[in-house]
Amino acid sequence: MDVVAAVGMFRDGRDDGGLSISAGSVGFWIVVALILVLVVLYRSMRKQIRRIDFDEDATTDQERMGRAKRNTEGG
């Protein structure tokens, strides 16, 4: 019952009881921070994907993997 009472304290501000909670500037800055993190992750992912080297002329997956394996072995 304590949990129900605690959740009941957080109201939308239209009532006299409880705390008034709104997204406000804190919510805005959290969203901005999340967007910045996503942009950084996206750019990093693009950079890593560009480094992948595979044989476009190969007809099977085995041939493509063979070239990638030779490149990582130093040959």
N, C-alpha and C positions, 0 to 999 in steps of 0.2 A: 504494500500500500504506500510505502514511502516513495517508491519510484513514481507511482501515479500522481502523488502530491507534488513531487519535484517537477514532473513534466507539466503539470497544471499551472505551475508558477510562470512558465514562459508563455506569455500570451502576446497577441499582436498589438498591444498598446491601446486598444479600444475600450478596455475594461479598467476599472480602478485597481484591481488586484493584480499581482504578479509584476514581472519585469517587462519593460518595453524593449523588444528586440526587432531590429531591422537590419537589412544587409548593409546599407550605408557605404562609407568609403572603404571599410575593411574588406567587404565582399568584392568591391571593385578591384582593389589592389591584389587580392587573391586571384581573381580571374586574369588580371594582367600578368601576374607572375606565372600562372599556368600556361598562358599563351606564349610567353617568352621561352619557357622550358620546352614546349612543343616545337617551336621554331628551331631552337638549338639542336634538339634531337633529330629533327627532320633533315637539317643541313648535314649533320654528322652521318646520318644513314645514307644520304645521297653520295657523300664523299667515299664511304666504304663500298657502296655498290659499284661506283665507277672503277674501283680498283680490281674488281673481279675480271679475270681473264679467262675466256672460254673460246673454243674453236667453233666459229660460226659455220664453217664449211663441213663439219662433221655431220654424219647422217644419224648416228645413234648416240645414246647417252654414254655408252662405254667408250666411244672414241673421244667424246668431249671430256670425260673424266680422265682418260689416259693422258691427254695433253696437260691438264691441270696438275696431275700427279707428277709428271715429268718436270714441270716448271717449279714445283715446290721442292723437288729433290735436287735441284741445281743442274739439271741436265737439259 
